[in-house]
């Protein structure tokens, strides 16, 4: 999902694709906008994504206000709690949501399905590309 959004966004503007465990506060400060992409685990953001927000929250607080963001969540069921959790963090940073969240539901409900590699349907990847393209174009045109 993140790769699809990144590929579309880089056709419009300069982009970086960073894993949550590698992204640092300086990466957030250097960016003009964000697409946060995360799995939902046990009705919440994944631990790795939550750790990213924990590590970066205070160092960028008051330094990225007003920047645009969108979010994409991959969930085994509804994904709504992860969306709310991420939106609350973005609200604390005073980011501006510019696209409705995308939730891709893989319907993984058994231990085997949860642990198995996921294949994201082309229709869902197209939605991810649309978010990337829209955010990238908006940044390139100075809309945000």
C-alpha positions in Angstrom: 0.0 0.0 0.0 2.8 2.4 1.0 4.7 1.5 -2.1 1.7 2.2 -4.4 1.1 5.6 -2.8 4.8 6.5 -3.0 5.1 5.5 -6.7 2.1 7.8 -7.5 3.3 10.7 -5.3 6.8 10.7 -6.8 5.4 11.4 -10.2 4.1 14.7 -8.7 6.8 15.8 -6.2 9.9 14.8 -4.4 9.1 12.0 -1.9 10.6 9.6 0.6 9.3 6.2 1.6 10.5 5.4 5.1 9.7 2.5 7.4 8.4 3.5 10.8 11.4 1.9 12.5 13.8 4.1 10.4 11.9 7.4 10.3 13.2 10.1 12.6 11.9 13.5 13.8 14.2 15.3 11.3 12.5 13.3 8.5 9.1 14.7 9.6 10.4 18.2 9.8 11.9 18.0 6.3 8.7 16.8 4.7 5.9 19.1 3.5 3.2 16.4 3.9 2.7 12.8 5.0 0.9 9.6 4.1 0.9 7.4 7.1 0.4 3.7 6.3 0.1 1.1 9.0 -1.3 -2.3 9.9 -3.9 -2.6 12.6 -3.0 -5.2 15.2 -5.5 -6.1 18.0 -7.7 -3.1 17.2 -4.9 -0.6 17.4 -2.0 0.7 15.4 0.8 -1.8 15.1 3.5 -1.6 17.8 6.1 -0.4 15.4 4.0 2.4 14.1 3.0 3.4 17.7 6.7 3.4 18.7 7.4 5.8 15.7 4.8 8.2 17.0 6.0 7.8 20.6 9.6 8.5 19.5 8.8 11.4 17.2 5.8 13.1 18.9 7.5 15.6 21.2 10.6 16.4 19.1 8.3 17.7 16.3 5.5 19.1 18.4 4.9 22.7 17.2 7.2 22.4 14.3 5.0 20.7 11.6 1.6 22.3 12.3 -0.7 22.8 9.3 1.0 20.3 7.1 -1.3 17.9 5.1 -1.6 14.2 5.8 -3.6 11.2 4.8 -3.7 7.7 6.2 -4.0 4.1 5.0 -4.7 1.2 7.3 -4.5 -2.5 6.5 -6.7 -4.4 8.9 -8.0 -7.9 9.4 -11.4 -6.6 10.4 -12.7 -3.1 10.5 -9.6 -0.9 11.1 -11.6 1.9 12.6 -9.8 2.1 15.9 -6.4 2.4 14.2 -7.8 5.3 12.1 -9.1 7.1 15.2 -5.8 6.5 17.0 -3.7 7.9 14.2 -6.1 10.9 13.7 -5.8 11.8 17.3 -2.0 11.9 17.0 -2.3 14.0 13.9 -4.7 16.3 15.7 -2.1 16.8 18.5 0.5 17.7 15.8 -2.1 20.1 14.3 -1.8 18.4 10.9 -4.5 18.9 8.3 -6.3 15.8 7.0 -6.6 16.2 3.2 -8.0 12.8 2.2 -10.4 10.5 3.9 -8.7 7.4 5.4 -8.4 4.2 3.4 -9.0 1.0 5.3 -8.0 -2.2 3.4 -9.7 -5.2 5.0 -7.9 -8.4 4.4 -10.5 -10.4 6.4 -7.6 -12.3 8.2 -9.3 -13.9 11.2 -7.5 -17.1 11.8 -3.9 -17.4 13.2 -2.8 -18.8 9.9 -4.4 -16.0 7.9 -3.1 -13.3 10.2 0.4 -14.6 10.0 0.4 -15.3 6.2 1.7 -12.7 3.7 -1.0 -10.5 2.4 -1.9 -9.7 -1.2 -3.6 -6.4 -1.6 -6.2 -6.3 -4.4 -5.6 -4.1 -7.4 -8.7 -2.1 -6.6 -7.3 -1.2 -3.2 -3.9 -0.5 -4.6 -5.5 1.9 -7.0 -7.1 3.8 -4.1 -3.6 4.0 -2.5 -2.2 5.4 -5.7 -5.0 8.0 -5.8 -4.1 9.2 -2.4 -0.4 9.4 -3.3 -1.1 11.2 -6.6 -3.6 13.7 -4.9 -1.3 14.6 -2.0 1.7 14.9 -4.4 -0.1 17.0 -6.8 -1.5 19.2 -4.1 1.9 19.8 -2.7 3.4 20.5 -6.1 0.7 23.0 -6.9 1.0 24.7 -3.5 -2.6 23.8 -2.6 -1.7 22.7 0.9 
